[in-house]
Amino acid sequence: YYCGLHVHRDIEVVQNLSREKLLIKTPRESFYLKKGGIAYFNPNQPHSCYSYSSNACVLLVLQFDPAFCLEYFPAIRNLFFETSDLNASVPARITNEIQDYIFQFGYDFLTGDKGGEFRCMGHLNYLMSLFVKYLPYQLIPEEAYLSILNTNTRMERILEYIKEHYTDKLTLQDIADKEGLSASYLSHFFKKNLNQSFQSYVNDLRFEHALYLLKKTNMKIIDICIESGFSDCKYLNKMFTQLYGISPKEFRNKDFVKESDPSPSATINEETFSRQESLTILQKSRN
C-alpha cells in the first residue's frame, strides 16, 4: 500500500485491518500503525502512508467533510488535534470502542441497508465526541486557520502539478515561475510545510513509479528509468544501492523487501475495492 504525501480538506480516519505494519508520516511525527491501529488526520494536514511488505496492507478509511457538524459545533473548523497516533494517546478500552464504531460505520455504509445513513451519522458524531474527549487538541485562532488554509491551498496546487509532471523534466524554478515566487522562497516553503525538500519529494515519486514498473511489468531497466522521469539510470541504481544494497535488476529477481527501511520505496501503489469487495474484507477482518 502506498499513499504518498498529500493534503485535503476532509477529516480522515484510518484503521489498519491487516497484520502488515503501516508507516504514517506527517510533518510533525512518524509512527507505525499495527493491526487495529488508528490514525486521525486533521483537515489541511499533509500526510502519507507506506506499507513495507510484499503482502497486502488493507485499510479501512473514513474521509468526511468537517462541515457535517458545523451548525452545532462551529469550533470544528478551528479544531486541531496535536497527534495523529490514537494508540499512543488514547486508553486501550477507548481505542477498542473506537475500533467498534469505525467498523460499524463501514458496515452500515457498505451494506446500504434502509436507514443506514442515520446510523452512519450517529457513529460519526460519537466518534468525534471520543476524539475530542481523549485526544489532545488546540483551538486555532481564526487568523491562523485562514493562514493554514491559504498555505495548503497552494500546497495542494503544487503537489497536484508535481504529480502530473514528475515523469517529465521538472525543476523547482518551473514551479516557482508558475506560482509567481522565487525559487529560494519555494524551497523554504517545501521544507517548512512538508519537512522534505522539493527534489527529495520528486525523487520519491519517481522511485515509487520505477518500483511499481519493476514489480508489475517486464520493461527494460533503461525504459523504466525514462518512464519514471530519471534522466540517467545511475540515479535509479544509486537509490537502490543506498536503500537496499542491490541493483534494480536484483530487486526484480528477488522481489526484495526491506521492512525496516524508512523510505516509501518499499511500497505498492494504492488500490481501492468495490463496495462488495470492501464489505467482504471488512467482515473477514472482524472474524
C-alpha positions in Angstrom: 0.0 0.0 0.0 1.3 3.4 -0.9 -0.4 6.8 -0.5 2.2 9.5 -1.0 2.3 12.8 0.7 -0.9 14.7 0.1 -3.2 17.3 1.5 -7.0 17.6 1.5 -9.7 19.5 3.4 -11.5 16.5 4.8 -11.1 14.8 8.1 -9.6 11.3 7.6 -9.6 8.4 10.0 -7.5 5.3 9.1 -7.7 1.8 10.7 -5.2 -0.9 9.7 -7.1 -4.2 9.2 -4.1 -6.3 8.3 -1.1 -7.7 10.0 1.3 -5.7 7.9 2.7 -2.6 9.5 1.9 0.8 8.0 4.2 3.8 8.4 2.4 7.1 8.9 4.2 10.3 8.3 3.1 13.9 8.9 5.4 17.0 9.2 5.1 16.7 13.0 5.5 13.0 13.6 6.2 9.5 12.3 4.9 6.2 13.7 3.9 2.7 12.8 0.3 1.6 12.6 -0.1 -2.1 13.6 -3.2 -4.3 13.1 -6.1 -2.5 14.6 -4.2 0.7 14.9 -5.9 4.0 14.2 -4.7 7.3 12.8 -6.5 10.6 12.7 -5.6 13.4 10.2 -6.8 16.9 10.6 -8.1 18.8 7.6 -5.3 20.5 5.6 -2.7 18.3 7.3 -0.1 16.8 4.9 0.3 13.1 5.5 1.4 9.9 3.8 1.0 6.1 4.4 3.6 3.5 3.5 3.5 -0.3 3.7 6.8 -2.2 3.5 5.6 -5.8 2.9 5.0 -7.6 -0.3 1.8 -8.8 1.3 -1.3 -6.6 1.0 -1.9 -4.0 3.7 -5.6 -3.4 3.9 -7.0 -0.2 5.5 -10.5 1.0 6.4 -10.6 4.7 5.6 -13.3 7.2 6.7 -13.0 10.5 5.0 -15.6 13.2 5.6 -16.2 16.9 5.4 -15.8 18.6 8.8 -18.7 20.8 7.9 -21.1 17.9 8.8 -21.3 19.3 12.4 -20.6 22.9 11.8 -24.1 24.0 12.7 -24.0 22.7 16.3 -20.2 22.6 16.8 -18.8 25.6 14.9 -15.4 25.2 16.6 -14.7 22.2 14.3 -13.1 24.4 11.7 -10.5 25.6 14.3 -10.0 22.3 16.0 -6.5 20.9 15.5 -5.6 17.6 17.2 -1.9 17.6 18.2 -1.2 13.9 17.3 -2.4 11.5 14.6 -1.4 8.4 16.7 -4.5 7.4 18.6 -3.0 4.3 20.1 -0.3 6.3 21.8 -2.7 8.8 23.3 -6.0 7.1 24.0 -6.6 4.4 26.7 -6.9 0.9 25.3 -10.5 0.4 26.3 -11.5 3.6 24.4 -9.4 2.5 21.4 -11.3 -0.7 21.3 -14.6 1.2 21.4 -13.4 3.5 18.6 -12.5 0.4 16.5 -16.0 -0.9 17.0 -17.6 2.3 15.9 -15.3 2.6 12.8 -16.3 -1.0 11.9 -20.0 -0.3 12.4 -19.7 2.9 10.3 -18.0 0.9 7.5 -20.5 -1.9 7.7 -23.6 0.4 7.6 -22.2 2.4 4.8 -21.2 -0.6 2.6 -24.4 -2.6 3.1 -26.6 0.3 2.1 -29.5 -1.0 4.4 -32.5 1.2 4.8 -31.9 3.8 7.4 -28.1 3.2 7.3 -27.4 6.9 6.6 -28.8 7.8 10.0 -26.7 5.1 11.7 -23.6 6.3 9.9 -24.2 9.9 11.1 -24.7 8.6 14.6 -21.4 6.6 14.5 -19.6 9.7 13.1 -20.9 12.0 15.8 -20.0 9.6 18.6 -16.5 9.0 17.1 -15.9 12.8 17.1 -17.0 13.0 20.7 -14.5 10.4 21.7 -11.7 12.2 19.8 -12.5 15.5 21.4 -12.6 13.8 24.9 -9.5 11.8 24.7 -7.1 13.3 22.1 -5.1 16.5 23.0 -6.1 19.4 20.8 -6.0 23.1 20.4 -8.4 25.7 19.0 -6.5 27.6 16.4 -7.3 31.4 16.2 -9.3 32.3 13.1 -6.4 34.3 11.6 -4.1 31.3 12.0 -6.8 29.0 10.5 -7.1 31.2 7.4 -3.3 31.3 7.1 -3.1 27.4 7.2 -5.9 27.2 4.7 -4.2 29.6 2.2 -0.9 27.7 2.7 -2.5 24.3 2.0 -4.5 25.6 -1.0 -1.1 26.5 -2.5 0.4 23.2 -1.4 -2.5 21.2 -2.9 -2.0 23.0 -6.2 1.8 22.5 -6.2 1.6 18.8 -5.3 -1.1 18.1 -7.9 1.1 19.8 -10.5 4.1 17.7 -9.5 2.0 14.6 -9.6 1.0 15.3 -13.2 4.6 16.2 -14.3 7.1 14.3 -12.2 7.9 11.9 -15.1 9.0 15.0 -17.2 12.0 17.2 -16.7 10.8 19.3 -13.7 12.6 21.9 -11.7 11.9 24.0 -8.7 12.2 27.1 -10.8 9.5 25.8 -13.1 7.0 25.7 -10.2 8.3 28.9 -8.7 7.6 30.7 -12.0 4.2 29.1 -12.2 3.4 30.3 -8.7 5.0 33.7 -9.1 7.5 33.0 -6.3 11.3 33.0 -6.1 13.0 29.6 -6.1 14.5 30.2 -2.7 11.1 31.0 -1.2 9.6 27.9 -2.6 12.4 25.8 -1.4 11.9 27.1 2.1 8.1 26.6 1.7 8.6 22.9 1.0 11.0 22.3 3.9 8.7 24.2 6.3 5.4 22.7 5.4 6.4 19.2 4.3 9.6 18.7 6.2 11.1 17.5 2.9 13.0 19.1 0.0 11.4 19.6 -3.4 13.9 17.3 -5.1 13.5 14.6 -2.4 9.8 14.6 -2.9 10.0 14.4 -6.7 12.6 11.6 -6.4 10.3 9.6 -4.1 7.5 9.8 -6.7 9.9 8.7 -9.5 11.4 5.9 -7.4 7.9 4.7 -6.4 6.8 4.6 -10.0 10.0 2.8 -11.0 9.5 0.3 -8.3 5.9 -0.3 -9.4 7.1 -0.9 -13.0 9.8 -3.3 -11.8 7.2 -5.4 -10.0 4.3 -5.2 -12.5 6.0 -5.2 -15.9 8.8 -6.7 -17.9 10.1 -3.4 -19.2 13.8 -2.9 -19.5 15.6 -1.0 -16.7 16.6 1.8 -19.1 13.0 2.1 -20.2 11.7 2.2 -16.6 14.2 5.0 -15.9 12.9 7.0 -18.8 9.2 6.2 -18.0 9.7 7.3 -14.3 11.4 10.6 -15.1 15.0 9.7 -14.2 17.4 11.4 -16.6 20.0 8.7 -16.1 20.0 5.1 -14.9 22.8 5.9 -12.4 20.3 7.8 -10.3 18.0 4.9 -10.0 20.9 2.5 -9.4 22.2 4.8 -6.7 18.9 4.9 -4.9 18.5 1.1 -4.9 22.1 0.7 -3.7 21.6 3.2 -0.9 18.3 1.7 0.2 18.8 -2.0 -0.4 22.4 -2.6 -1.3 21.3 -4.3 -4.6 20.6 -3.2 -8.1 17.2 -2.7 -9.7 17.7 -6.0 -11.6 18.5 -7.9 -8.4 15.4 -6.4 -6.8 13.2 -7.6 -9.6 14.7 -11.1 -9.5 14.4 -11.4 -5.7 11.3 -9.3 -5.2 13.3 -7.8 -2.4 11.5 -6.1 0.5 13.3 -4.5 3.5 10.6 -3.9 6.1 12.7 -1.7 8.4 13.6 0.8 5.7 12.1 4.2 6.4 11.7 5.1 2.8 8.4 4.9 0.8 10.3 3.0 -1.9 9.3 -0.4 -0.4 5.7 0.2 -1.2 3.0 -0.7 -3.7 0.6 1.8 -5.2 -2.7 2.5 -3.5 -5.6 0.3 -4.7 -9.3 0.5 -3.9 -12.0 -2.1 -3.9 -15.6 -2.3 -5.0 -18.4 -1.9 -2.4 -19.0 -5.7 -2.2 -15.3 -6.5 -2.1 -14.9 -4.0 0.7 -17.7 -5.5 2.7 -16.3 -9.0 2.3 -12.9 -7.8 3.5 -14.4 -5.9 6.4 -16.4 -9.0 7.5 -13.4 -11.3 7.3 -11.3 -8.9 9.3 -13.9 -8.9 12.0 -14.0 -12.7 12.3 
